[in-house]
Amino acid sequence: MVDWWKGAVTYQVYPRSFQDSTGDGVGDLPGIAARLPYLADLGVDCIWLSPFFRSPMKDMGYDISDYCDVDPVFGTLADFDALVARAHALGLKIIIDQVLSHSSDAHPFFAESRASRTGPKADWYVWADPRPDGTPPSNWLSVFGGPAWAWDARRHQYYLHNFLISQPDFNYHNPAVQDWALSVLRFWLDRGVDGFRFDTVNYFFHDPKLLDNPPDLRAKPKPEANPYGMQDHRFDKNRPETLNWLERIRVLLDEYGAAAVGEVGEAQHAIRLMGDYTAPGRLQQCYSFEMLGDDYSPAFFRSRIEGFFDGAPKGWPMWAFSNHDVPRHAGRWASHGANPETLAKQACNLLLSFEGSICLWQGEELGQTDTDLAFEDLTDPQGIAFWPAPMGRDGTRTPMVWDGSSQGGFTTGTPWLPVKPPQKARNVAAQQGVEGSVLEHYRQMLAFRRGSPALRKGRTRFLQTPAPILAFRRETTEEVILCLFNLSADPQEVALDHAAHLAGPSLGTTLAKDRARLGPNAAAFLRVESPPKAKP
């Protein structure tokens, strides 16, 4: 069986914001299908579709009421089948989100579960009696604010919701719930998908004793904006029972030759969990929020990559710099760049040189930035709850900008989130075919990675260089590439012990005798005939 996913580049599509084909202001499946040639030309291997299932949309589709149907706002099952067929004809794989740790409270299963303590679905969700004083059974918190427990007057019990009150958690200690979840996966595999992205993969299980979480005692540079980060989440998630469940999933995936990536939503134990979850016989890949923060230092990137492969030499990571849940990296890291376009190109070279698989967030190939939204523009419950800081997730989810027209070519109607001038300036039409644009740089870098055995499957060896230089080599028996990055806006130099020549879409670098001169936010790929050494 060919491991097509290993080293592949996946492009995340947020269906609401990619392309509207009907003029109602919301993106849809036919719109995505029409834009697939753009993604094939970009040079990615796989498309990840965020949720498009039936949903009340209280969390924009991550609250599902029917796991085996398409929400009418996005189209029909026939539209989905056509999209998969079109993607495959273009040589693209399709993976789809699976939000299986919780459902919408509008799901028929939850209605049945809350109706009776003795019915067939009574223990399909996590229910618990109150403490003697009426308070929730544990100190667990919701990611979206407040306790993770909601009182239900029908059962006279609390139910667990790690996210919105309208997103009750399934009880995966019940084998029947696991069997049902596998049937959902089989439904979509039979429709031709190539795999899944599992949302909140470390949230499936909870401690049956409902023990309180201890505080997170790590030193932090600033106070938490969300109290959720003040706990060490030992008992409400990250449970060892998850491992056996992932092994059941893997058996099904192997039956179809499919692959999966799990999202590890965790601040303290992420690298360890990524390793555990991608051990042989479990998920093929995992990604976390490790690289979705503010740190842009050589020591940080080295520690995450080395930390993963040292701790999980048989595991496999997926790395991303942005997604639908965090501010875009072009803005997060702006203070480290000489200008936005140069920083965007360097981040492209950096991410696509990492060992592992890669995930790109729609629009990052344009150097896109977050949209500055007014409170009345917001739809994200997290953003509304914590306004004005953190701003929530709507700013990164605004529509894809295809051209410079009034709504950026996304819709002929009123978009569900506004298309504003700073984002409109970074559109596809203005960059397509333009030498030096961020979009053309991404195309060149994706082609270079695809054609380089070292970048796609070589092992990583970091070199000892002081900040702001990050230096490592990627090496196979076929090829050795030395990767140099100046993660600052100030020029730097690196001395080389071996002759080398520039390769691929290097940035701001010149070679003079035995030295590499790196300009602001430079990125260099050097081919050498023997293993290189670098020194400052």
C-alpha positions in Angstrom: 0.0 0.0 0.0 1.4 3.4 -1.0 1.6 5.9 1.8 0.4 8.8 -0.4 0.0 11.0 2.7 3.6 10.8 3.9 5.2 14.1 3.2 2.1 15.3 1.2 0.8 18.9 1.3 -2.8 19.3 2.2 -4.8 22.5 1.5 -7.6 23.3 4.0 -10.8 24.6 2.4 -13.4 26.3 4.6 -16.6 25.7 2.6 -18.5 28.8 3.8 -15.7 31.0 2.6 -14.2 29.5 -0.6 -16.6 30.1 -3.4 -20.3 30.8 -3.6 -22.0 29.5 -6.7 -25.6 30.6 -5.9 -25.3 34.3 -4.8 -26.6 33.7 -1.3 -23.3 34.9 0.2 -22.2 31.5 1.6 -19.7 29.2 -0.1 -20.8 25.8 -1.3 -19.7 22.5 -2.7 -20.3 23.3 -6.4 -18.3 26.5 -5.8 -15.4 24.4 -4.5 -15.6 22.0 -7.4 -15.4 24.9 -9.8 -12.2 26.1 -8.2 -10.4 22.7 -7.9 -8.3 23.4 -11.1 -6.7 26.4 -9.2 -5.7 24.0 -6.3 -4.3 21.4 -8.8 -2.3 24.1 -10.5 -1.0 25.4 -7.1 0.6 22.0 -6.6 -0.9 20.6 -3.5 -1.6 16.9 -3.1 -4.8 16.8 -1.0 -7.8 18.9 -0.1 -9.3 19.0 3.4 -12.9 20.1 3.6 -14.1 21.6 6.9 -17.6 20.5 7.9 -20.4 20.7 5.4 -22.9 18.4 7.2 -26.4 19.2 8.4 -26.1 21.6 11.3 -27.9 24.4 13.2 -24.6 26.3 12.5 -24.2 27.6 16.1 -20.5 26.7 15.7 -20.4 27.0 11.9 -20.8 23.3 11.2 -18.8 21.9 14.1 -22.2 21.2 15.7 -23.6 18.3 13.6 -27.2 17.2 13.6 -26.9 14.6 10.8 -23.5 13.0 10.1 -24.5 11.4 6.8 -26.0 14.3 4.8 -25.0 17.6 3.4 -26.4 20.8 4.8 -28.6 22.5 2.2 -26.6 25.7 2.5 -23.7 23.8 1.0 -25.6 21.7 -1.6 -26.5 18.0 -1.8 -24.9 14.6 -1.6 -24.9 14.5 -5.4 -22.8 17.8 -5.3 -20.4 16.1 -2.9 -20.0 13.1 -5.1 -19.4 15.3 -8.1 -16.7 17.2 -6.2 -14.9 14.0 -5.2 -15.0 12.8 -8.8 -13.6 16.1 -10.1 -10.8 16.2 -7.5 -9.8 12.6 -8.3 -9.8 13.5 -12.1 -7.4 16.3 -11.3 -5.1 14.0 -9.2 -6.2 15.5 -5.9 -7.0 13.5 -2.8 -10.0 14.5 -0.6 -10.2 14.2 3.2 -13.2 15.5 5.2 -13.6 16.7 8.7 -15.1 14.3 11.2 -16.4 16.0 14.4 -17.2 12.8 16.4 -16.4 13.8 19.9 -19.6 15.8 20.3 -22.8 16.4 18.3 -25.3 19.2 18.1 -28.0 19.2 20.8 -30.4 19.1 17.8 -29.2 15.6 16.9 -31.9 13.0 17.4 -29.6 10.9 19.6 -29.3 13.7 22.1 -33.1 14.3 22.2 -33.5 10.6 23.0 -30.7 10.6 25.5 -32.0 13.5 27.5 -35.6 12.1 27.5 -34.8 9.2 29.8 -32.2 7.7 32.1 -33.2 4.2 31.0 -33.8 4.5 27.2 -31.6 3.0 24.5 -29.5 6.1 24.1 -29.5 7.0 27.8 -25.7 6.6 28.1 -24.7 7.8 24.6 -23.7 11.1 26.1 -21.8 12.0 29.3 -24.3 12.5 32.2 -23.6 13.0 35.9 -25.4 13.9 39.1 -24.7 17.2 40.8 -22.5 17.5 43.9 -24.5 17.6 47.1 -24.6 21.4 46.9 -26.0 21.4 43.4 -22.8 22.4 41.7 -21.3 20.6 38.7 -19.7 17.2 39.3 -16.1 18.5 38.5 -14.2 21.7 37.9 -13.9 21.0 34.2 -14.1 24.1 32.0 -15.5 24.7 28.5 -13.1 26.0 25.8 -15.8 28.6 25.0 -16.1 29.9 28.6 -17.7 28.8 31.8 -18.2 25.3 33.2 -18.1 22.3 30.9 -21.3 21.1 32.5 -24.8 22.2 31.7 -27.9 21.3 33.8 -30.7 19.5 32.0 -34.1 19.8 33.7 -35.4 16.7 31.9 -33.0 14.2 33.4 -32.1 16.3 36.5 -28.5 15.8 35.6 -25.6 17.6 34.2 -24.2 16.8 30.7 -20.7 17.4 29.5 -19.9 19.9 26.8 -16.3 20.7 26.2 -17.3 23.5 23.8 -20.7 25.2 23.4 -23.7 24.2 25.6 -25.3 23.1 22.4 -22.5 20.7 21.7 -22.9 17.8 24.1 -20.1 15.2 24.3 -20.6 11.6 23.3 -19.8 8.9 25.8 -17.1 6.9 24.1 -16.8 4.5 27.1 -20.0 3.0 25.5 -18.9 0.5 22.8 -22.2 1.2 20.9 -21.1 4.8 20.4 -17.8 3.6 18.9 -19.6 1.2 16.6 -21.9 4.0 15.4 -18.9 6.4 14.8 -17.2 3.7 12.6 -20.4 3.4 10.6 -20.3 7.1 9.8 -16.7 6.7 8.6 -17.7 3.8 6.4 -20.5 5.8 4.9 -18.1 8.5 3.6 -15.4 6.0 2.6 -18.0 4.2 0.5 -18.5 7.6 -1.2 -14.9 7.7 -2.2 -13.2 10.0 0.3 -9.5 9.3 0.8 -9.5 9.9 4.5 -10.4 12.1 7.4 -9.3 15.0 9.6 -10.5 14.2 13.1 -11.5 17.2 15.1 -10.4 17.4 18.7 -9.0 13.9 18.6 -7.8 14.0 22.2 -11.3 14.8 23.5 -13.0 11.5 22.9 -12.7 10.1 26.4 -13.0 11.5 29.9 -12.1 10.2 33.3 -15.0 8.0 34.5 -14.5 9.1 38.1 -14.8 12.8 37.0 -11.8 13.9 39.0 -11.0 17.5 39.1 -8.2 18.9 36.9 -5.2 20.3 38.7 -4.0 23.8 37.9 -1.4 24.4 35.1 1.6 25.6 37.1 3.9 26.3 34.2 5.4 29.8 34.1 3.7 31.9 31.4 4.7 35.2 29.9 1.3 36.8 30.4 -2.0 35.9 32.1 -4.5 33.7 30.2 -7.2 35.4 28.3 -9.3 32.3 28.7 -9.5 30.5 32.1 -9.5 27.2 30.2 -5.7 27.6 29.9 -5.3 27.7 33.7 -5.9 24.0 34.1 -3.8 20.9 33.4 -6.3 18.9 31.4 -5.6 15.4 32.8 -9.1 14.2 33.4 -11.5 15.9 30.9 -9.4 14.9 27.8 -6.0 13.3 26.9 -7.1 10.0 28.3 -5.2 6.7 27.7 -8.5 5.0 26.5 -8.2 7.0 23.3 -5.4 4.8 22.0 -7.5 1.6 21.7 -10.2 3.6 19.9 -7.7 5.0 17.4 -6.6 1.4 16.7 -10.2 0.5 15.9 -10.3 3.4 13.5 -7.0 2.4 11.8 -8.4 -1.1 11.1 -11.2 0.5 9.1 -8.9 3.0 7.4 -6.6 0.2 6.2 -9.5 -1.7 4.8 -10.1 1.2 2.4 -6.5 2.3 1.9 -7.5 5.6 3.5 -5.5 7.9 5.8 -6.3 10.2 8.7 -4.9 13.2 10.5 -5.9 14.0 14.1 -6.1 17.5 15.5 -4.6 17.5 19.0 -6.1 20.5 20.8 -3.7 20.8 23.7 -1.3 23.3 25.1 0.8 21.3 27.5 1.1 17.7 26.3 0.7 18.1 22.5 4.0 16.7 21.2 3.7 13.6 23.4 0.1 13.0 22.3 1.0 13.5 18.7 3.6 10.8 19.1 1.2 8.4 21.0 -1.6 8.9 18.4 0.7 8.2 15.4 2.4 5.1 16.8 2.2 2.1 14.5 -1.4 0.8 14.2 -3.0 4.2 15.1 -3.5 7.3 13.0 -1.1 8.0 10.2 -0.6 11.7 11.2 -1.4 14.3 13.8 -1.1 18.0 14.1 -1.4 20.3 17.0 -1.4 24.0 17.7 2.3 24.0 18.5 3.3 26.2 15.5 0.1 28.2 15.5 1.3 30.7 18.2 3.5 33.8 18.3 7.0 32.3 18.6 9.1 32.7 15.5 12.5 31.8 16.9 15.0 29.1 15.7 15.1 27.5 19.1 11.3 27.1 19.0 11.1 25.4 15.6 14.0 23.2 16.3 12.6 22.1 19.7 9.2 21.1 18.2 10.6 19.1 15.3 13.3 17.4 17.3 10.9 16.9 20.2 8.5 15.1 18.0 11.0 12.7 16.2 13.0 12.1 19.4 9.9 11.1 21.3 8.1 9.3 18.4 10.6 8.0 15.9 7.9 5.8 14.3 5.3 8.5 14.3 4.5 11.2 11.7 3.5 14.8 12.2 1.6 17.3 10.1 2.8 20.9 10.5 0.8 24.0 9.9 1.3 27.7 10.6 -2.4 28.8 10.2 -5.9 27.3 10.2 -9.5 28.3 10.7 -9.1 28.6 14.5 -6.1 31.0 14.9 -5.0 34.4 13.5 -3.1 34.1 10.2 0.6 33.9 10.5 1.3 36.8 8.2 -0.1 39.0 10.9 1.0 37.0 13.9 4.6 37.2 12.9 4.6 40.6 11.3 7.1 42.1 13.7 9.7 39.5 12.5 9.5 40.6 8.9 11.1 43.3 6.8 7.8 43.6 5.0 4.6 41.4 4.8 5.4 39.8 1.4 8.9 38.9 2.3 7.8 37.3 5.6 5.0 35.4 3.8 7.5 33.9 1.3 10.0 33.0 4.0 7.2 31.3 6.0 6.3 29.4 2.9 9.9 28.1 2.5 10.2 27.3 6.2 7.0 25.3 6.5 7.5 23.4 3.2 11.1 22.4 4.3 10.0 20.7 7.5 10.1 16.9 7.9 6.5 15.6 8.0 3.4 16.4 6.1 2.2 20.0 5.6 -1.2 21.7 5.8 -1.8 25.1 4.2 -4.8 27.3 5.2 -6.8 28.7 2.3 -5.5 32.2 1.3 -2.1 31.9 3.0 -0.6 31.4 -0.5 -1.7 35.0 -1.2 0.0 36.3 2.0 -3.5 37.0 3.3 -4.0 38.7 6.6 -6.8 38.7 9.2 -9.8 40.9 8.6 -10.4 43.6 11.3 -14.1 43.1 12.2 -16.5 45.1 14.3 -18.4 43.4 17.0 -21.6 43.5 15.0 -19.8 41.5 12.2 -19.0 38.6 14.4 -20.6 35.1 14.1 -18.1 33.1 16.1 -19.4 32.3 19.6 -15.9 32.2 21.0 -15.1 35.7 19.6 -18.4 37.0 20.9 -17.9 35.5 24.4 -14.3 36.9 24.8 -14.7 40.2 23.0 -12.6 42.3 22.5 -9.6 40.0 23.2 -9.0 37.4 21.9 -10.8 38.5 18.8 -12.1 35.0 18.0 -11.9 33.2 14.7 -14.0 35.2 12.3 -11.1 37.3 11.2 -9.2 34.4 9.7 -12.4 32.9 8.1 -13.4 35.7 5.8 -14.0 34.8 2.2 -11.3 33.8 -0.3 -10.4 36.7 -2.6 -10.3 35.8 -6.2 -10.2 39.2 -7.9 -10.5 42.9 -7.2 -14.3 43.2 -7.7 -16.6 44.4 -5.1 -16.9 41.1 -3.2 -13.6 39.7 -4.3 -15.1 37.3 -6.8 -16.4 35.2 -3.9 -20.1 35.9 -4.4 -22.6 38.0 -6.4 -24.5 38.6 -3.2 -23.7 39.8 0.3 -20.9 37.6 1.9 -21.6 36.1 5.2 -18.4 37.9 6.5 -17.2 41.1 4.9 -14.5 41.3 2.2 -12.5 44.4 3.2 -10.0 46.4 1.2 -6.8 45.1 2.9 -7.8 41.5 2.1 -9.1 42.4 -1.4 -5.7 43.8 -2.3 -4.2 40.3 -1.9 -6.3 38.5 -4.5 -5.6 35.7 -6.9 -6.0 37.6 -10.2 -3.6 40.3 -9.1 -0.9 37.7 -8.3 -1.4 35.0 -10.9 1.5 34.9 -13.3 3.2 37.8 -11.7 6.8 37.1 -11.1 7.8 37.7 -7.4 4.2 37.5 -6.1 3.5 35.4 -3.0 1.2 33.2 -5.0 3.8 32.4 -7.7 6.4 31.8 -4.9 4.2 29.2 -3.3 3.8 27.5 -6.7 7.5 27.4 -7.2 8.1 26.1 -3.6 5.5 23.5 -3.8 7.0 22.2 -7.1 10.4 22.2 -5.6 9.3 20.2 -2.6 7.5 17.7 -4.7 10.6 17.2 -6.9 13.0 17.0 -4.0 13.5 13.5 -2.4 15.2 15.2 0.5 12.4 17.7 1.3 9.7 15.2 0.9 11.1 12.2 2.8 14.6 13.1 4.1 15.5 13.0 7.7 16.4 16.3 9.5 19.7 17.1 11.1 19.9 20.5 12.8 23.2 22.5 12.8 24.5 24.6 15.7 23.9 28.2 14.7 23.0 31.1 16.9 19.8 33.1 16.6 18.4 34.4 14.4 19.8 31.7 12.1 17.9 28.4 11.8 20.0 25.8 9.9 19.3 22.1 9.2 19.9 19.6 6.4 17.4 17.2 4.9 19.1 14.1 3.6 18.4 11.0 1.7 20.7 8.6 -0.2 19.7 10.5 -3.3 20.0 14.1 -2.2 21.3 16.4 0.5 19.9 19.9 1.0 21.1 22.4 3.5 18.3 24.7 4.6 19.3 28.2 6.0 16.8 30.8 7.4 17.4 34.2 8.7 14.4 34.7 11.0 14.9 38.4 11.4 14.8 41.7 9.4 18.6 42.2 9.8 21.2 40.8 7.4 23.2 37.8 8.6 26.1 35.7 7.3 26.8 32.0 7.7 30.2 30.3 7.0 30.1 27.1 5.0 32.7 24.3 5.1 31.8 22.8 1.8 31.1 24.3 -1.6 27.5 24.5 -2.5 25.1 26.1 -5.0 21.7 27.6 -4.5 18.7 25.5 -5.4 15.0 26.0 -5.7 13.2 29.3 -4.8 15.8 30.6 -2.4 15.2 34.2 -1.0 17.6 37.0 -0.5 20.7 34.9 -0.4 24.1 35.3 -2.2 27.1 33.0 -2.0 30.6 34.4 -1.8 33.4 31.9 -1.5 32.7 30.0 1.7 30.0 32.2 3.0 26.3 32.6 2.6 25.0 36.1 2.9 21.4 36.1 4.1 19.3 39.3 3.7 16.3 40.2 5.7 14.0 37.1 6.1 16.2 35.2 3.7 15.7 31.5 3.0 18.3 29.4 1.2 18.4 25.9 -0.1 21.9 24.7 -0.9 22.8 21.5 -2.7 26.0 19.9 -1.6 27.8 16.7 -2.5 28.8 15.8 1.0 27.1 16.4 4.4 27.6 20.2 5.1 28.6 21.9 8.3 27.5 25.4 9.1 29.0 27.8 11.6 28.3 31.5 12.3 
